Amino acid sequence: MTIGSASRPINRVFGFFFLLAALLAVAPRSTAQVAPRWEVFGGYSYRHMDTTPLGFSDWSNLNGWNAEGMFNLTPKWSFTLDLSGHYGNHIHDFDYMIGPQFNWRRDKSKLFGHVLFGKGQNTLEISNGLQDNVKSIGRAVAVGVGYDWDFTPRFTIRVGQADFINTYTFGTNQNDIRVSTGLVFHFGQIGHRPKL
């Protein structure tokens, strides 16, 4: 594996982040004054995991799930709890993180960006004579963006969410890419609609 091939997925994600940031900078401001109090997300997740520091010959492609609970303090600011699990050959990963999220709301959609902090747990399925699995828990940090589109007044489709995740397990750093999609259920309300 060459260094150039390993850095290509990371460069694509950084390019996506830059493009989304540029679109947000030129997008007109939202006039919506109403937002749900709570949002709950669940769906499919893919993780391109840097497993070479863990002794693997190449990066690993893991499939799994991602779930989030968001408490909206204001229409623009949320507090997000993020859980995810990913599974592949001889390795599985579980992360739990929490942090602030900023939302750009429009009539039928929402762009968001968040920074999350927490713990990551990697489990290697190897036998060392005494046990079949070796586990390590360390810090995890994620920076990500996403786009939600309103499907009904109660449900939103998370068209896409991309996160750059840095974890420190087994005494080494892993820099990973996670992409998620699924449904968001929202309830409660903050703010009010302007009178016509």
N, C-alpha and C positions, 0 to 999 in steps of 0.2 A: 504494500500500500504506500502510495506517495503522499507527501504532505499536501500537495495541490488537490488531490482527490478528496481528502478528508475535509479540507476547508471549503469546498464548493457548497455543501448544504448550508453551512453557517453564513457564507456570503449571500446566498439566496434569501435567507431569513432576514439578514440585515438590510438587504435591498427592499424586501417587502415592508419592513418597519419604516424605512426612509420614505417609500412611496405613500404609505398610509399617513405618515406625519405630514407630508406635503399636501395631501388631499384634505386633511383636517385643518391645515392652516388657511386654505383658500375657501373652505366650505362656509356658507352663510350661517350665522348664529341661529340657534334654535329659539323658537318663540314659545315652546311648550313649557307650561308651569306645573304640569302634573307628572308624577312619577309613582311607580309602585313602591310601597314601603319595603317589601321583601321580594327577592327573586331567587329561585332555586333552579340550578342548571344541572343536567345530566346527559351524558352522551359518550360517543366513541372517541378514542384518543389514540394517536400514533406518536411514538417517541423514537427519534434517531439518536441512539445513545453511544457516547464515546466510551467504549469498553476496552480500548487498547491499554489504558493504564491499569486495568484489572487483569491483564494477561491474555485477552482475546486477540486474535490476529487482525481483526478489522472491527469497524463500528457494527453495532447490533440494531436491527429493526424490530421494535417491540410494539405489540398491539395491546389495547386495554381500554380503560374507562377514565373519565374525568367528571368530577362532581364539584359544584360550587354553591355556597349559600351567600347571598349578598344582602346586607342591611343598608338601605339607602338613607343616609343622614339628611341629604338634600337631593334635589333632582340631579345635581352634578357630582356629588361625592358619595362614595359607598365604602363600606367596610366588608372585605371579601374573605371567606374561608374556602380554601381550595384543597381538594383531596384527589389523588390519582393513583392508579395502579397499572403497570405495564408488564407484559409477560413475553418471554422469548425462550430460545434454546439455552438451557443451563443458567438462566438469570431471570429474576423478576425484581421489580422496583416498586416502591410505595413511597409517596411524598405527601406531607401535610404541611400547608403553609397558610399564612394569613397576612393581610396588608391592605393599604388604601387603593381605591380605584377611582379614576376620573372618567365621567361619562359625558359624551356630546350627544344629546338627545334631539331627534327631529320628530316629525309627526308620526312616522311609521317605522323608524329605525333608531339605532343607537350605535355609535362608535365608542370604544372604551380603551383605556390603557391602565395597567396596574403594575405594582411592584409588590412582591410577596416574599415573606421570610418564614422559615420553618425548618423542618427536618426531612431528610431523605433516608430511606432504608433500602439497601441493596442486598439481595440474597443470591448467592452463587450455589448452584446445585452440583457440588463436587464431593467426592468421598475422600476423607483423609484417614480412614481407618476407624475413627472414633465417632464421626457424625457424617450425615449425608449432605447437610446444608451448612454453609458458612455465611453469617450475617454481619453487616456493619451499618451503624446508624451515625449520621453526621449532619452538618448544616446543609440547608438548601436555600437558594435565592433564585427568584424568577422575575423576569421583566417581560411583559407581553401586551399584545393588542388584540382586539377582536371586533366583530360586527354582528349585531343582532337585528333581525327584521321581524316586525309584528305580524303574526299570522292571524290571531284572533285577539279580542280584548284581554284574554287571560293567558294565552300562549305566544311565545316568541321563538323563532327559529334562530339558533346560533349558527349563522352561515359559516363562520370560521373564527378560530382563536389560535394565535401562534405565540408561543412562549420560548424564550431562551432561558434555560435552567442550568445553574451551576450548583453542583453538589460536591461534598467532600466526604467520601467514604473509603474505607480500607486504606486510610492515610494518603489518599491522592485525590486530585480534582478531576471531575468529569464535566464537560461542557456539552449540553444536549439541546436538541430542538424538539418541542412538543407541539403538535397540531391537534385541535379538538373541534368537534361539531356535535350538535344535538338540539334538545329542546329546553326552553326556559319557561318555568311556570312562575307567574307573579301575582301577588295579592297584597291587599292593603293599598293605601293611597296617601301621598303627601303632596302638598301644594293645592292649588285650585285653578280651575279653568277661568280665563278672563271673561267678563260679562260682555255680551255683544250689544 
